[in-house]
């Protein structure tokens, strides 16, 4: 497997999209996500690969959608081919089910984030694609999934970012709306191991428009140890510093996961595997603190289930998908905790 270092592999060296008006090019990739405008993608783009847990072939197609549509997954029967034509982001065929990327559709799932369409169909492993969409500041898109989960690809969000940037980003003509945190919210969970650190996640009000994240992890295995990262969500920084970080696991857990019917598609091609202080992947790590960067990527994907970009500060120690889900639920449980707010006039 090739080693991607974000800045070398992911920043386009030429304009990525020459046809649609207003599509992003290299020069306009930079910028904070306190953008005034809502964004969609310029044209459909498709990715396929194996499912991490099912081991089955899975496909995902990102398609443009109108302003206000939000991020919506369209789940298809496994037998149905994906449509070949363009869509306007609003058509759902009879054999499909639509489910908003929203916390109210979150359903318990082992080791990943899953959404329930309400008709028995569940889509798993949505978090890396959602991280790519949120990291690139995409507000409105249709995400058609063919299979029980999104393809794991290389275990990071880089292939999703790469594909979406190849399609191009376009302004949809409306002002972006933020979910602004008004009161501090905190959730806690017991430590993962008897002598491990307590798990805490918080969302705090923030003066400036946008989202910043402070995250730390502390694992007994010396290959990971204690790592922390601070990040302010911006397009270019997300692509270059976060998107490439791969999911990780421990070799001693792999057998148990397989016995539970999980990680059937898992391999050293789509995950960093750690055993007794060593990284088993022959190519090593993509960054010395790839582990905590992946946890940050997961948090950005999980927070995308708020229903819009968050204006606030996220702080977490030893977070996971369940803790992030509990945090969002706690935030949204009381309408005094948050408010919709349009991007400030001062933003570009
Ligand atoms: Zn992940």
Boltz pocket constraint, residues with backbone or C-beta under 6 A from the ligand:
constraints:
  - pocket:
      binder: B
      contacts: [[A, 127], [A, 128], [A, 155], [A, 247], [A, 294], [A, 298]]
      max_distance: 6.0
